[in-house]
Amino acid sequence: MKMMNAIPDGKGGSKVFINFEKALKLIKDIDNITLGVPKIIYLTGWQYNGHDDLYPAFFEVNKALKRPQDKDAKESLLWLMREAKQYHTTVSLHINMTDAYNNSMMWKEYVENDLISKNADGSLMEIGFYNNLKSYQINYKNEWEKGFAQKRIDSLLKLLPQLKEAGTIHLDAWISRESKGHNESLSTEREYQMKICRYWLEQGIDPTSEWVMDYMTGLIPYYWHFNHRTQADYLNVPANICTGSHMNPDLRNSDFGLEFLFGTSMYGERRFPSENNKIADNEWEKGFTEDFFLNFPQYYYLNGLKRLQVTGEKKQRVAYFSDDVKVSLADSTVKKNNLTLRDKNTIFFPVAWLKNNSYVIFSTTNQVGRSFGVPAEWKGVKTISVQKVTANGLSDRRVVSLKKGSISTSINGNTPLLLTPVKL
């Protein structure tokens, strides 16, 4: 997940949404909601005055995010990275190795060393407009051959060597473009982009990125937007090689049915309480909880299986997995043998990461006396512990007996229930 911490305020300062202290509180709450699943959170706007500020530089921690008791913002960031571990969370950074801005302290150096891509007429290549400034495309070939890409990476790791322990970094909008002014093709820029990727890997750090790049298969394990992935891609490339968060809903020509058929994770960043998201501190839990439980348990479960085949077309497709698991798009169901794991917006998935044969129930609607089948892992079990899952932890424990091969419980909409076999 990404977490938007701050943006430049346009007045030479920083507009803070989530400082480091608040970030840890959210991380603790999220860990309770997600039942302790291992997580990665990439901090966005951690540098200078916030998101997209002063690239290609990323060598100073945003002072506005520090805790009052720390000597500087770097100390606060290291505190956050350290403390988050107890909540099954790796904290890393969201950076950009593509954009350059003319207000950066490195701008003159990058122009003088010909590190900005060019149009056919020799002008510098503009690629966007952020924080009321034009952004320009860094030339990957020249930046690599002249040692500036390596220097940037080395400088960041010198500033924050703890990133090697985190083992991951998010490279935002990491896109290759041909540089006609340098007579460089798109394939050349991609070749050097891959060199930069391998350099990160040599430091023990897995880069993740925004848009799927087929030529990075085996190098980048995780992408934010999984658009343009085809059914064949899902079947041919297993999740432990390449997986991702969601398909960006703005790209309407995407095959969104693949998200349900093979599972999808969650973005996270738009679910956190902040002025930027227009979500109050007392309002975020419901949306985050629904997003997580309607997506992640299915994604986690299916990613642990072998993808076998898909039958049917369009909305009539059925995906088949190992362990006799099938996912039907037409009726929004997931089944293992005769056990229903999902029926539309009601789920009953294993919580495998707890390693105690627990299952979680979640639904968006209130249901009285809903029955669920008994999974094979519960063979011989007579009673089940049922607890509510909240940001404050587990609560309202009760014990329910299994009857005639099923378990029956009422469900309050948007309130997850953790079911764990009781050991006698």
Buried (B, 14 or more C-beta within 10 A) or exposed (E): BBBBBBBBBEEEEBBBBBBBBBBBEBBBBBBBBBBBBEBBBBBBBBBBBBBBBBBBBBBBBBBBBBBEEBEEBBBBBBBBBEBBEEBBBBBBBBBBBBBBBBEBEBBEEBBEBBBBBBEEEEEBBEBBEBBEBBBBBBBBBBBBEBEBBBEBBEEBBEBBEBBEBBEBBBBBBBBBBBBBBBEBEEEBBBBBBBBBBEBBEEBEBBBBBBBBBEEBBEBBBBBBBBBBBEBEBBBEBEBEEBBBBBBBEEEEEBBBBBBBBBBBBBBBBBBBBBEBBEBEEEEBBEBBBBBBBBBBBBBBBBBBBEBEEBEEEEEEBBBBBEEEBBBBBEEEBBBBEEBBBBBEBBBBBBBBBBEEBBBBBBBBEEBEEBEBBBBEEBEEBEBBBBBBBBBEEBEEEEEBEBEEEEBBBEBEBBBBBBBBBEEE
